[in-house]
Amino acid sequence: MRPFFGRKEYRIDPKGRILLSQEYYSKLNLTETSTIIITCSPYKSEKCLLVFSEEYWNREVKRISKMDEGPVRKYLELNYISKAEEIGLDTQNRIRIPKYMMDFANIDKDVVFAGAIDKLKIWAKETLETAENSLQVSDELIDAALNKANMFMPDEEEDR
């Protein structure tokens, strides 16, 4: 699957539907009969919705099913797995977001689809702005995390 990146702003119609752009349709490997999975973010600091392809969602569920029984697994089952919905697209490639999900994410009209590598996040525009402004991460911490993930490739000149 190609990574999700970038942002697109949309307005939800009165029936709670949003157009899924051709770019996202393609990245989710959708066909005319495909569905996507939408769920509430399990992170208390992220009041957004997560959008997955069926394939990726099945891997998420499998990963959680391998966790030891305990409070974290129970939390994820109650607040992540059980809130997931299989959503089909209508003939105009729109998705309808269930009301309880819109309430969870404080979605009213204006939303932002934000790419997050292996998934899409759907944010209420105002909630995303608040979340961005509340994050306090130093440049050093970002560098350390990227270096740990081997994100920086050596320059070709340095290899010679």
Phi and psi in radians as a Rosetta constraint file:
Dihedral C 1 N 2 CA 2 C 2 CIRCULARHARMONIC -1.282 0.35
Dihedral N 2 CA 2 C 2 N 3 CIRCULARHARMONIC 2.539 0.35
Dihedral C 2 N 3 CA 3 C 3 CIRCULARHARMONIC -1.219 0.35
Dihedral N 3 CA 3 C 3 N 4 CIRCULARHARMONIC 2.638 0.35
Dihedral C 3 N 4 CA 4 C 4 CIRCULARHARMONIC -1.596 0.35
Dihedral N 4 CA 4 C 4 N 5 CIRCULARHARMONIC 2.302 0.35
Dihedral C 4 N 5 CA 5 C 5 CIRCULARHARMONIC -2.632 0.35
Dihedral N 5 CA 5 C 5 N 6 CIRCULARHARMONIC 2.910 0.35
Dihedral C 5 N 6 CA 6 C 6 CIRCULARHARMONIC 1.453 0.35
Dihedral N 6 CA 6 C 6 N 7 CIRCULARHARMONIC 3.134 0.35
Dihedral C 6 N 7 CA 7 C 7 CIRCULARHARMONIC -2.389 0.35
Dihedral N 7 CA 7 C 7 N 8 CIRCULARHARMONIC 2.570 0.35
Dihedral C 7 N 8 CA 8 C 8 CIRCULARHARMONIC -2.418 0.35
Dihedral N 8 CA 8 C 8 N 9 CIRCULARHARMONIC 2.348 0.35
Dihedral C 8 N 9 CA 9 C 9 CIRCULARHARMONIC -1.706 0.35
Dihedral N 9 CA 9 C 9 N 10 CIRCULARHARMONIC 2.441 0.35
Dihedral C 9 N 10 CA 10 C 10 CIRCULARHARMONIC -2.379 0.35
Dihedral N 10 CA 10 C 10 N 11 CIRCULARHARMONIC 2.848 0.35
Dihedral C 10 N 11 CA 11 C 11 CIRCULARHARMONIC -2.073 0.35
Dihedral N 11 CA 11 C 11 N 12 CIRCULARHARMONIC 2.286 0.35
Dihedral C 11 N 12 CA 12 C 12 CIRCULARHARMONIC -1.350 0.35
Dihedral N 12 CA 12 C 12 N 13 CIRCULARHARMONIC 2.404 0.35
Dihedral C 12 N 13 CA 13 C 13 CIRCULARHARMONIC -1.377 0.35
Dihedral N 13 CA 13 C 13 N 14 CIRCULARHARMONIC 2.975 0.35
Dihedral C 13 N 14 CA 14 C 14 CIRCULARHARMONIC -1.034 0.35
Dihedral N 14 CA 14 C 14 N 15 CIRCULARHARMONIC -0.340 0.35
Dihedral C 14 N 15 CA 15 C 15 CIRCULARHARMONIC -1.631 0.35
Dihedral N 15 CA 15 C 15 N 16 CIRCULARHARMONIC 0.133 0.35
Dihedral C 15 N 16 CA 16 C 16 CIRCULARHARMONIC 1.379 0.35
Dihedral N 16 CA 16 C 16 N 17 CIRCULARHARMONIC 0.482 0.35
Dihedral C 16 N 17 CA 17 C 17 CIRCULARHARMONIC -1.884 0.35
Dihedral N 17 CA 17 C 17 N 18 CIRCULARHARMONIC 2.589 0.35
Dihedral C 17 N 18 CA 18 C 18 CIRCULARHARMONIC -2.325 0.35
Dihedral N 18 CA 18 C 18 N 19 CIRCULARHARMONIC 2.435 0.35
Dihedral C 18 N 19 CA 19 C 19 CIRCULARHARMONIC -1.254 0.35
Dihedral N 19 CA 19 C 19 N 20 CIRCULARHARMONIC 2.308 0.35
Dihedral C 19 N 20 CA 20 C 20 CIRCULARHARMONIC -1.693 0.35
Dihedral N 20 CA 20 C 20 N 21 CIRCULARHARMONIC 1.978 0.35
Dihedral C 20 N 21 CA 21 C 21 CIRCULARHARMONIC -1.087 0.35
Dihedral N 21 CA 21 C 21 N 22 CIRCULARHARMONIC 2.766 0.35
Dihedral C 21 N 22 CA 22 C 22 CIRCULARHARMONIC -1.039 0.35
Dihedral N 22 CA 22 C 22 N 23 CIRCULARHARMONIC -0.608 0.35
Dihedral C 22 N 23 CA 23 C 23 CIRCULARHARMONIC -1.047 0.35
Dihedral N 23 CA 23 C 23 N 24 CIRCULARHARMONIC -0.833 0.35
Dihedral C 23 N 24 CA 24 C 24 CIRCULARHARMONIC -1.220 0.35
Dihedral N 24 CA 24 C 24 N 25 CIRCULARHARMONIC -0.668 0.35
Dihedral C 24 N 25 CA 25 C 25 CIRCULARHARMONIC -0.968 0.35
Dihedral N 25 CA 25 C 25 N 26 CIRCULARHARMONIC -0.791 0.35
Dihedral C 25 N 26 CA 26 C 26 CIRCULARHARMONIC -1.178 0.35
Dihedral N 26 CA 26 C 26 N 27 CIRCULARHARMONIC -0.809 0.35
Dihedral C 26 N 27 CA 27 C 27 CIRCULARHARMONIC -1.153 0.35
Dihedral N 27 CA 27 C 27 N 28 CIRCULARHARMONIC -0.469 0.35
Dihedral C 27 N 28 CA 28 C 28 CIRCULARHARMONIC -1.485 0.35
Dihedral N 28 CA 28 C 28 N 29 CIRCULARHARMONIC 0.031 0.35
Dihedral C 28 N 29 CA 29 C 29 CIRCULARHARMONIC 0.959 0.35
Dihedral N 29 CA 29 C 29 N 30 CIRCULARHARMONIC 0.778 0.35
Dihedral C 29 N 30 CA 30 C 30 CIRCULARHARMONIC -1.480 0.35
Dihedral N 30 CA 30 C 30 N 31 CIRCULARHARMONIC 2.627 0.35
Dihedral C 30 N 31 CA 31 C 31 CIRCULARHARMONIC -2.129 0.35
Dihedral N 31 CA 31 C 31 N 32 CIRCULARHARMONIC -3.121 0.35
Dihedral C 31 N 32 CA 32 C 32 CIRCULARHARMONIC -1.059 0.35
Dihedral N 32 CA 32 C 32 N 33 CIRCULARHARMONIC -0.466 0.35
Dihedral C 32 N 33 CA 33 C 33 CIRCULARHARMONIC -1.849 0.35
Dihedral N 33 CA 33 C 33 N 34 CIRCULARHARMONIC 0.070 0.35
Dihedral C 33 N 34 CA 34 C 34 CIRCULARHARMONIC -1.271 0.35
Dihedral N 34 CA 34 C 34 N 35 CIRCULARHARMONIC 2.793 0.35
Dihedral C 34 N 35 CA 35 C 35 CIRCULARHARMONIC -2.212 0.35
Dihedral N 35 CA 35 C 35 N 36 CIRCULARHARMONIC 2.843 0.35
Dihedral C 35 N 36 CA 36 C 36 CIRCULARHARMONIC -2.053 0.35
Dihedral N 36 CA 36 C 36 N 37 CIRCULARHARMONIC 2.859 0.35
Dihedral C 36 N 37 CA 37 C 37 CIRCULARHARMONIC -1.935 0.35
Dihedral N 37 CA 37 C 37 N 38 CIRCULARHARMONIC 2.251 0.35
Dihedral C 37 N 38 CA 38 C 38 CIRCULARHARMONIC -2.124 0.35
Dihedral N 38 CA 38 C 38 N 39 CIRCULARHARMONIC 2.373 0.35
Dihedral C 38 N 39 CA 39 C 39 CIRCULARHARMONIC -2.533 0.35
Dihedral N 39 CA 39 C 39 N 40 CIRCULARHARMONIC 2.947 0.35
Dihedral C 39 N 40 CA 40 C 40 CIRCULARHARMONIC -1.443 0.35
Dihedral N 40 CA 40 C 40 N 41 CIRCULARHARMONIC 2.475 0.35
Dihedral C 40 N 41 CA 41 C 41 CIRCULARHARMONIC -1.067 0.35
Dihedral N 41 CA 41 C 41 N 42 CIRCULARHARMONIC 2.387 0.35
Dihedral C 41 N 42 CA 42 C 42 CIRCULARHARMONIC -1.383 0.35
Dihedral N 42 CA 42 C 42 N 43 CIRCULARHARMONIC -0.146 0.35
Dihedral C 42 N 43 CA 43 C 43 CIRCULARHARMONIC -1.511 0.35
Dihedral N 43 CA 43 C 43 N 44 CIRCULARHARMONIC 2.221 0.35
Dihedral C 43 N 44 CA 44 C 44 CIRCULARHARMONIC -1.127 0.35
Dihedral N 44 CA 44 C 44 N 45 CIRCULARHARMONIC -0.402 0.35
Dihedral C 44 N 45 CA 45 C 45 CIRCULARHARMONIC -1.498 0.35
Dihedral N 45 CA 45 C 45 N 46 CIRCULARHARMONIC -0.086 0.35
Dihedral C 45 N 46 CA 46 C 46 CIRCULARHARMONIC -2.127 0.35
Dihedral N 46 CA 46 C 46 N 47 CIRCULARHARMONIC 1.694 0.35
Dihedral C 46 N 47 CA 47 C 47 CIRCULARHARMONIC -1.558 0.35
Dihedral N 47 CA 47 C 47 N 48 CIRCULARHARMONIC 1.257 0.35
Dihedral C 47 N 48 CA 48 C 48 CIRCULARHARMONIC -2.449 0.35
Dihedral N 48 CA 48 C 48 N 49 CIRCULARHARMONIC 3.010 0.35
Dihedral C 48 N 49 CA 49 C 49 CIRCULARHARMONIC -1.853 0.35
Dihedral N 49 CA 49 C 49 N 50 CIRCULARHARMONIC 2.597 0.35
Dihedral C 49 N 50 CA 50 C 50 CIRCULARHARMONIC -1.972 0.35
Dihedral N 50 CA 50 C 50 N 51 CIRCULARHARMONIC 2.384 0.35
Dihedral C 50 N 51 CA 51 C 51 CIRCULARHARMONIC -2.054 0.35
Dihedral N 51 CA 51 C 51 N 52 CIRCULARHARMONIC 2.226 0.35
Dihedral C 51 N 52 CA 52 C 52 CIRCULARHARMONIC -2.240 0.35
Dihedral N 52 CA 52 C 52 N 53 CIRCULARHARMONIC 2.683 0.35
Dihedral C 52 N 53 CA 53 C 53 CIRCULARHARMONIC -1.264 0.35
Dihedral N 53 CA 53 C 53 N 54 CIRCULARHARMONIC 2.781 0.35
Dihedral C 53 N 54 CA 54 C 54 CIRCULARHARMONIC -1.024 0.35
Dihedral N 54 CA 54 C 54 N 55 CIRCULARHARMONIC -0.722 0.35
Dihedral C 54 N 55 CA 55 C 55 CIRCULARHARMONIC -1.056 0.35
Dihedral N 55 CA 55 C 55 N 56 CIRCULARHARMONIC -0.852 0.35
Dihedral C 55 N 56 CA 56 C 56 CIRCULARHARMONIC -1.187 0.35
Dihedral N 56 CA 56 C 56 N 57 CIRCULARHARMONIC -0.684 0.35
Dihedral C 56 N 57 CA 57 C 57 CIRCULARHARMONIC -1.058 0.35
Dihedral N 57 CA 57 C 57 N 58 CIRCULARHARMONIC -0.726 0.35
Dihedral C 57 N 58 CA 58 C 58 CIRCULARHARMONIC -1.058 0.35
Dihedral N 58 CA 58 C 58 N 59 CIRCULARHARMONIC -0.628 0.35
Dihedral C 58 N 59 CA 59 C 59 CIRCULARHARMONIC -1.176 0.35
Dihedral N 59 CA 59 C 59 N 60 CIRCULARHARMONIC -0.676 0.35
Dihedral C 59 N 60 CA 60 C 60 CIRCULARHARMONIC -1.053 0.35
Dihedral N 60 CA 60 C 60 N 61 CIRCULARHARMONIC -0.828 0.35
Dihedral C 60 N 61 CA 61 C 61 CIRCULARHARMONIC -1.085 0.35
Dihedral N 61 CA 61 C 61 N 62 CIRCULARHARMONIC -0.745 0.35
Dihedral C 61 N 62 CA 62 C 62 CIRCULARHARMONIC -1.082 0.35
Dihedral N 62 CA 62 C 62 N 63 CIRCULARHARMONIC -0.736 0.35
Dihedral C 62 N 63 CA 63 C 63 CIRCULARHARMONIC -1.072 0.35
Dihedral N 63 CA 63 C 63 N 64 CIRCULARHARMONIC -0.767 0.35
Dihedral C 63 N 64 CA 64 C 64 CIRCULARHARMONIC -1.203 0.35
Dihedral N 64 CA 64 C 64 N 65 CIRCULARHARMONIC -0.635 0.35
Dihedral C 64 N 65 CA 65 C 65 CIRCULARHARMONIC -1.117 0.35
Dihedral N 65 CA 65 C 65 N 66 CIRCULARHARMONIC -0.378 0.35
Dihedral C 65 N 66 CA 66 C 66 CIRCULARHARMONIC -1.501 0.35
Dihedral N 66 CA 66 C 66 N 67 CIRCULARHARMONIC -0.119 0.35
Dihedral C 66 N 67 CA 67 C 67 CIRCULARHARMONIC -1.230 0.35
Dihedral N 67 CA 67 C 67 N 68 CIRCULARHARMONIC 2.648 0.35
Dihedral C 67 N 68 CA 68 C 68 CIRCULARHARMONIC -1.140 0.35
Dihedral N 68 CA 68 C 68 N 69 CIRCULARHARMONIC 2.578 0.35
Dihedral C 68 N 69 CA 69 C 69 CIRCULARHARMONIC -1.065 0.35
Dihedral N 69 CA 69 C 69 N 70 CIRCULARHARMONIC 2.432 0.35
Dihedral C 69 N 70 CA 70 C 70 CIRCULARHARMONIC 2.858 0.35
Dihedral N 70 CA 70 C 70 N 71 CIRCULARHARMONIC -3.052 0.35
Dihedral C 70 N 71 CA 71 C 71 CIRCULARHARMONIC -1.124 0.35
Dihedral N 71 CA 71 C 71 N 72 CIRCULARHARMONIC -0.608 0.35
Dihedral C 71 N 72 CA 72 C 72 CIRCULARHARMONIC -1.210 0.35
Dihedral N 72 CA 72 C 72 N 73 CIRCULARHARMONIC -0.807 0.35
Dihedral C 72 N 73 CA 73 C 73 CIRCULARHARMONIC -1.080 0.35
Dihedral N 73 CA 73 C 73 N 74 CIRCULARHARMONIC -0.750 0.35
Dihedral C 73 N 74 CA 74 C 74 CIRCULARHARMONIC -1.090 0.35
Dihedral N 74 CA 74 C 74 N 75 CIRCULARHARMONIC -0.723 0.35
Dihedral C 74 N 75 CA 75 C 75 CIRCULARHARMONIC -1.048 0.35
Dihedral N 75 CA 75 C 75 N 76 CIRCULARHARMONIC -0.813 0.35
Dihedral C 75 N 76 CA 76 C 76 CIRCULARHARMONIC -1.137 0.35
Dihedral N 76 CA 76 C 76 N 77 CIRCULARHARMONIC -0.662 0.35
Dihedral C 76 N 77 CA 77 C 77 CIRCULARHARMONIC -1.111 0.35
Dihedral N 77 CA 77 C 77 N 78 CIRCULARHARMONIC -0.729 0.35
Dihedral C 77 N 78 CA 78 C 78 CIRCULARHARMONIC -1.357 0.35
Dihedral N 78 CA 78 C 78 N 79 CIRCULARHARMONIC -0.631 0.35
Dihedral C 78 N 79 CA 79 C 79 CIRCULARHARMONIC -1.925 0.35
Dihedral N 79 CA 79 C 79 N 80 CIRCULARHARMONIC 0.032 0.35
Dihedral C 79 N 80 CA 80 C 80 CIRCULARHARMONIC -2.334 0.35
Dihedral N 80 CA 80 C 80 N 81 CIRCULARHARMONIC -1.079 0.35
Dihedral C 80 N 81 CA 81 C 81 CIRCULARHARMONIC -1.158 0.35
Dihedral N 81 CA 81 C 81 N 82 CIRCULARHARMONIC -0.866 0.35
Dihedral C 81 N 82 CA 82 C 82 CIRCULARHARMONIC -1.246 0.35
Dihedral N 82 CA 82 C 82 N 83 CIRCULARHARMONIC -0.273 0.35
Dihedral C 82 N 83 CA 83 C 83 CIRCULARHARMONIC -1.637 0.35
Dihedral N 83 CA 83 C 83 N 84 CIRCULARHARMONIC 0.002 0.35
Dihedral C 83 N 84 CA 84 C 84 CIRCULARHARMONIC -1.330 0.35
Dihedral N 84 CA 84 C 84 N 85 CIRCULARHARMONIC 2.523 0.35
Dihedral C 84 N 85 CA 85 C 85 CIRCULARHARMONIC -2.276 0.35
Dihedral N 85 CA 85 C 85 N 86 CIRCULARHARMONIC 2.416 0.35
Dihedral C 85 N 86 CA 86 C 86 CIRCULARHARMONIC -1.515 0.35
Dihedral N 86 CA 86 C 86 N 87 CIRCULARHARMONIC 2.083 0.35
Dihedral C 86 N 87 CA 87 C 87 CIRCULARHARMONIC -2.063 0.35
Dihedral N 87 CA 87 C 87 N 88 CIRCULARHARMONIC 2.220 0.35
Dihedral C 87 N 88 CA 88 C 88 CIRCULARHARMONIC -1.614 0.35
Dihedral N 88 CA 88 C 88 N 89 CIRCULARHARMONIC 2.813 0.35
Dihedral C 88 N 89 CA 89 C 89 CIRCULARHARMONIC -1.710 0.35
Dihedral N 89 CA 89 C 89 N 90 CIRCULARHARMONIC 2.533 0.35
Dihedral C 89 N 90 CA 90 C 90 CIRCULARHARMONIC -1.421 0.35
Dihedral N 90 CA 90 C 90 N 91 CIRCULARHARMONIC -3.068 0.35
Dihedral C 90 N 91 CA 91 C 91 CIRCULARHARMONIC -1.173 0.35
Dihedral N 91 CA 91 C 91 N 92 CIRCULARHARMONIC -0.256 0.35
Dihedral C 91 N 92 CA 92 C 92 CIRCULARHARMONIC -1.833 0.35
Dihedral N 92 CA 92 C 92 N 93 CIRCULARHARMONIC 0.327 0.35
Dihedral C 92 N 93 CA 93 C 93 CIRCULARHARMONIC 1.050 0.35
Dihedral N 93 CA 93 C 93 N 94 CIRCULARHARMONIC 0.676 0.35
Dihedral C 93 N 94 CA 94 C 94 CIRCULARHARMONIC -1.818 0.35
Dihedral N 94 CA 94 C 94 N 95 CIRCULARHARMONIC 2.588 0.35
Dihedral C 94 N 95 CA 95 C 95 CIRCULARHARMONIC -1.946 0.35
Dihedral N 95 CA 95 C 95 N 96 CIRCULARHARMONIC 2.562 0.35
Dihedral C 95 N 96 CA 96 C 96 CIRCULARHARMONIC -1.895 0.35
Dihedral N 96 CA 96 C 96 N 97 CIRCULARHARMONIC 2.114 0.35
Dihedral C 96 N 97 CA 97 C 97 CIRCULARHARMONIC -1.561 0.35
Dihedral N 97 CA 97 C 97 N 98 CIRCULARHARMONIC 2.208 0.35
Dihedral C 97 N 98 CA 98 C 98 CIRCULARHARMONIC -1.047 0.35
Dihedral N 98 CA 98 C 98 N 99 CIRCULARHARMONIC 2.586 0.35
Dihedral C 98 N 99 CA 99 C 99 CIRCULARHARMONIC -1.007 0.35
Dihedral N 99 CA 99 C 99 N 100 CIRCULARHARMONIC -0.750 0.35
Dihedral C 99 N 100 CA 100 C 100 CIRCULARHARMONIC -1.094 0.35
Dihedral N 100 CA 100 C 100 N 101 CIRCULARHARMONIC -0.539 0.35
Dihedral C 100 N 101 CA 101 C 101 CIRCULARHARMONIC -1.267 0.35
Dihedral N 101 CA 101 C 101 N 102 CIRCULARHARMONIC -0.709 0.35
Dihedral C 101 N 102 CA 102 C 102 CIRCULARHARMONIC -1.079 0.35
Dihedral N 102 CA 102 C 102 N 103 CIRCULARHARMONIC -0.711 0.35
Dihedral C 102 N 103 CA 103 C 103 CIRCULARHARMONIC -1.115 0.35
Dihedral N 103 CA 103 C 103 N 104 CIRCULARHARMONIC -0.788 0.35
Dihedral C 103 N 104 CA 104 C 104 CIRCULARHARMONIC -0.972 0.35
Dihedral N 104 CA 104 C 104 N 105 CIRCULARHARMONIC -0.784 0.35
Dihedral C 104 N 105 CA 105 C 105 CIRCULARHARMONIC -1.627 0.35
Dihedral N 105 CA 105 C 105 N 106 CIRCULARHARMONIC 0.154 0.35
Dihedral C 105 N 106 CA 106 C 106 CIRCULARHARMONIC 0.996 0.35
Dihedral N 106 CA 106 C 106 N 107 CIRCULARHARMONIC 0.607 0.35
Dihedral C 106 N 107 CA 107 C 107 CIRCULARHARMONIC -1.493 0.35
Dihedral N 107 CA 107 C 107 N 108 CIRCULARHARMONIC 2.259 0.35
Dihedral C 107 N 108 CA 108 C 108 CIRCULARHARMONIC -2.077 0.35
Dihedral N 108 CA 108 C 108 N 109 CIRCULARHARMONIC -1.206 0.35
Dihedral C 108 N 109 CA 109 C 109 CIRCULARHARMONIC -2.246 0.35
Dihedral N 109 CA 109 C 109 N 110 CIRCULARHARMONIC -0.946 0.35
Dihedral C 109 N 110 CA 110 C 110 CIRCULARHARMONIC -1.634 0.35
Dihedral N 110 CA 110 C 110 N 111 CIRCULARHARMONIC 2.190 0.35
Dihedral C 110 N 111 CA 111 C 111 CIRCULARHARMONIC -2.220 0.35
Dihedral N 111 CA 111 C 111 N 112 CIRCULARHARMONIC 2.797 0.35
Dihedral C 111 N 112 CA 112 C 112 CIRCULARHARMONIC -2.177 0.35
Dihedral N 112 CA 112 C 112 N 113 CIRCULARHARMONIC 2.208 0.35
Dihedral C 112 N 113 CA 113 C 113 CIRCULARHARMONIC -1.558 0.35
Dihedral N 113 CA 113 C 113 N 114 CIRCULARHARMONIC 2.084 0.35
Dihedral C 113 N 114 CA 114 C 114 CIRCULARHARMONIC -2.045 0.35
Dihedral N 114 CA 114 C 114 N 115 CIRCULARHARMONIC 2.182 0.35
Dihedral C 114 N 115 CA 115 C 115 CIRCULARHARMONIC -1.202 0.35
Dihedral N 115 CA 115 C 115 N 116 CIRCULARHARMONIC 2.406 0.35
Dihedral C 115 N 116 CA 116 C 116 CIRCULARHARMONIC -2.401 0.35
Dihedral N 116 CA 116 C 116 N 117 CIRCULARHARMONIC 0.924 0.35
Dihedral C 116 N 117 CA 117 C 117 CIRCULARHARMONIC 1.162 0.35
Dihedral N 117 CA 117 C 117 N 118 CIRCULARHARMONIC -1.329 0.35
Dihedral C 117 N 118 CA 118 C 118 CIRCULARHARMONIC -1.822 0.35
Dihedral N 118 CA 118 C 118 N 119 CIRCULARHARMONIC 0.084 0.35
Dihedral C 118 N 119 CA 119 C 119 CIRCULARHARMONIC -2.713 0.35
Dihedral N 119 CA 119 C 119 N 120 CIRCULARHARMONIC 2.913 0.35
Dihedral C 119 N 120 CA 120 C 120 CIRCULARHARMONIC -1.800 0.35
Dihedral N 120 CA 120 C 120 N 121 CIRCULARHARMONIC 2.571 0.35
Dihedral C 120 N 121 CA 121 C 121 CIRCULARHARMONIC -2.032 0.35
Dihedral N 121 CA 121 C 121 N 122 CIRCULARHARMONIC 2.362 0.35
Dihedral C 121 N 122 CA 122 C 122 CIRCULARHARMONIC -1.910 0.35
Dihedral N 122 CA 122 C 122 N 123 CIRCULARHARMONIC 2.052 0.35
Dihedral C 122 N 123 CA 123 C 123 CIRCULARHARMONIC -2.030 0.35
Dihedral N 123 CA 123 C 123 N 124 CIRCULARHARMONIC 2.552 0.35
Dihedral C 123 N 124 CA 124 C 124 CIRCULARHARMONIC -1.171 0.35
Dihedral N 124 CA 124 C 124 N 125 CIRCULARHARMONIC 2.391 0.35
Dihedral C 124 N 125 CA 125 C 125 CIRCULARHARMONIC -0.958 0.35
Dihedral N 125 CA 125 C 125 N 126 CIRCULARHARMONIC -0.799 0.35
Dihedral C 125 N 126 CA 126 C 126 CIRCULARHARMONIC -1.162 0.35
Dihedral N 126 CA 126 C 126 N 127 CIRCULARHARMONIC -0.661 0.35
Dihedral C 126 N 127 CA 127 C 127 CIRCULARHARMONIC -1.154 0.35
Dihedral N 127 CA 127 C 127 N 128 CIRCULARHARMONIC -0.680 0.35
Dihedral C 127 N 128 CA 128 C 128 CIRCULARHARMONIC -1.119 0.35
Dihedral N 128 CA 128 C 128 N 129 CIRCULARHARMONIC -0.767 0.35
Dihedral C 128 N 129 CA 129 C 129 CIRCULARHARMONIC -1.062 0.35
Dihedral N 129 CA 129 C 129 N 130 CIRCULARHARMONIC -0.724 0.35
Dihedral C 129 N 130 CA 130 C 130 CIRCULARHARMONIC -1.130 0.35
Dihedral N 130 CA 130 C 130 N 131 CIRCULARHARMONIC -0.759 0.35
Dihedral C 130 N 131 CA 131 C 131 CIRCULARHARMONIC -1.094 0.35
Dihedral N 131 CA 131 C 131 N 132 CIRCULARHARMONIC -0.743 0.35
Dihedral C 131 N 132 CA 132 C 132 CIRCULARHARMONIC -1.079 0.35
Dihedral N 132 CA 132 C 132 N 133 CIRCULARHARMONIC -0.746 0.35
Dihedral C 132 N 133 CA 133 C 133 CIRCULARHARMONIC -1.250 0.35
Dihedral N 133 CA 133 C 133 N 134 CIRCULARHARMONIC -0.390 0.35
Dihedral C 133 N 134 CA 134 C 134 CIRCULARHARMONIC -1.551 0.35
Dihedral N 134 CA 134 C 134 N 135 CIRCULARHARMONIC -0.268 0.35
Dihedral C 134 N 135 CA 135 C 135 CIRCULARHARMONIC -1.280 0.35
Dihedral N 135 CA 135 C 135 N 136 CIRCULARHARMONIC 2.258 0.35
Dihedral C 135 N 136 CA 136 C 136 CIRCULARHARMONIC -2.203 0.35
Dihedral N 136 CA 136 C 136 N 137 CIRCULARHARMONIC 1.609 0.35
Dihedral C 136 N 137 CA 137 C 137 CIRCULARHARMONIC -2.204 0.35
Dihedral N 137 CA 137 C 137 N 138 CIRCULARHARMONIC 2.241 0.35
Dihedral C 137 N 138 CA 138 C 138 CIRCULARHARMONIC -1.338 0.35
Dihedral N 138 CA 138 C 138 N 139 CIRCULARHARMONIC 2.757 0.35
Dihedral C 138 N 139 CA 139 C 139 CIRCULARHARMONIC -1.035 0.35
Dihedral N 139 CA 139 C 139 N 140 CIRCULARHARMONIC -0.651 0.35
Dihedral C 139 N 140 CA 140 C 140 CIRCULARHARMONIC -1.124 0.35
Dihedral N 140 CA 140 C 140 N 141 CIRCULARHARMONIC -0.719 0.35
Dihedral C 140 N 141 CA 141 C 141 CIRCULARHARMONIC -1.141 0.35
Dihedral N 141 CA 141 C 141 N 142 CIRCULARHARMONIC -0.704 0.35
Dihedral C 141 N 142 CA 142 C 142 CIRCULARHARMONIC -1.096 0.35
Dihedral N 142 CA 142 C 142 N 143 CIRCULARHARMONIC -0.833 0.35
Dihedral C 142 N 143 CA 143 C 143 CIRCULARHARMONIC -1.013 0.35
Dihedral N 143 CA 143 C 143 N 144 CIRCULARHARMONIC -0.776 0.35
Dihedral C 143 N 144 CA 144 C 144 CIRCULARHARMONIC -1.090 0.35
Dihedral N 144 CA 144 C 144 N 145 CIRCULARHARMONIC -0.753 0.35
Dihedral C 144 N 145 CA 145 C 145 CIRCULARHARMONIC -1.166 0.35
Dihedral N 145 CA 145 C 145 N 146 CIRCULARHARMONIC -0.739 0.35
Dihedral C 145 N 146 CA 146 C 146 CIRCULARHARMONIC -1.151 0.35
Dihedral N 146 CA 146 C 146 N 147 CIRCULARHARMONIC -0.718 0.35
Dihedral C 146 N 147 CA 147 C 147 CIRCULARHARMONIC -1.114 0.35
Dihedral N 147 CA 147 C 147 N 148 CIRCULARHARMONIC -0.714 0.35
Dihedral C 147 N 148 CA 148 C 148 CIRCULARHARMONIC -1.092 0.35
Dihedral N 148 CA 148 C 148 N 149 CIRCULARHARMONIC -0.606 0.35
Dihedral C 148 N 149 CA 149 C 149 CIRCULARHARMONIC -1.478 0.35
Dihedral N 149 CA 149 C 149 N 150 CIRCULARHARMONIC 0.117 0.35
Dihedral C 149 N 150 CA 150 C 150 CIRCULARHARMONIC 0.987 0.35
Dihedral N 150 CA 150 C 150 N 151 CIRCULARHARMONIC 0.739 0.35
Dihedral C 150 N 151 CA 151 C 151 CIRCULARHARMONIC -1.382 0.35
Dihedral N 151 CA 151 C 151 N 152 CIRCULARHARMONIC -0.444 0.35
Dihedral C 151 N 152 CA 152 C 152 CIRCULARHARMONIC -1.639 0.35
Dihedral N 152 CA 152 C 152 N 153 CIRCULARHARMONIC 2.066 0.35
Dihedral C 152 N 153 CA 153 C 153 CIRCULARHARMONIC -1.564 0.35
Dihedral N 153 CA 153 C 153 N 154 CIRCULARHARMONIC 2.494 0.35
Dihedral C 153 N 154 CA 154 C 154 CIRCULARHARMONIC -1.103 0.35
Dihedral N 154 CA 154 C 154 N 155 CIRCULARHARMONIC 2.513 0.35
Dihedral C 154 N 155 CA 155 C 155 CIRCULARHARMONIC -1.152 0.35
Dihedral N 155 CA 155 C 155 N 156 CIRCULARHARMONIC 2.449 0.35
Dihedral C 155 N 156 CA 156 C 156 CIRCULARHARMONIC -1.013 0.35
Dihedral N 156 CA 156 C 156 N 157 CIRCULARHARMONIC -0.613 0.35
Dihedral C 156 N 157 CA 157 C 157 CIRCULARHARMONIC -1.094 0.35
Dihedral N 157 CA 157 C 157 N 158 CIRCULARHARMONIC -0.649 0.35
Dihedral C 157 N 158 CA 158 C 158 CIRCULARHARMONIC -1.215 0.35
Dihedral N 158 CA 158 C 158 N 159 CIRCULARHARMONIC -0.442 0.35
Dihedral C 158 N 159 CA 159 C 159 CIRCULARHARMONIC -1.344 0.35
Dihedral N 159 CA 159 C 159 N 160 CIRCULARHARMONIC -0.254 0.35
